[in-house]
Amino acid sequence: MCEWQHHIFVYNQEMKNLLDTSDIEIKLTVIKAIGNAGLVEFIPDVERIIKDMSQPISVRSQGVYALRRIAPIAPKVVSIN
């Protein structure tokens, strides 16, 4: 694994860890960053959050907005069910 690949791997792992935090503000910020950056690799994670009824509505709706920003980049990956 090249040095830059290792950095990307570590970055992705840290983002996934932050998505699992109980701190709502951090979770909202991470979801916004995913949508703004168009990080297609996080689509399954964002979809999981949207479908999780135990998540606050603010978190779930931010997930929807993030997917709306990612959808033009990967329209076949973003599910609409």
URJO-V444329 format. One record per backbone hydrogen bond with DSSP energy under -1.0 kcal/mol. NH is the residue of the N-H (numbers start at 1). CO is the residue of the C=O. If there is no record, write none. Layout:
NH&CO ; NH&CO
//
This chain:
6&2 ; 7&3 ; 8&4 ; 9&5 ; 10&6 ; 11&7 ; 12&8 ; 13&9 ; 14&10 ; 15&11 ; 16&12 ; 17&13 ; 18&14 ; 19&15 ; 21&18 ; 27&23 ; 28&24 ; 29&25 ; 30&26 ; 31&27 ; 32&28 ; 33&29 ; 34&30 ; 35&31 ; 36&32 ; 37&33 ; 39&34 ; 40&38 ; 42&39 ; 43&40 ; 46&42 ; 47&43 ; 48&44 ; 49&45 ; 50&46 ; 51&47 ; 55&52 ; 60&56 ; 61&57 ; 62&58 ; 63&59 ; 64&60 ; 65&61 ; 66&62 ; 67&63 ; 68&64 ; 69&65 ; 70&66 ; 71&67 ; 73&70 ; 74&70 ; 77&74 ; 78&74
//
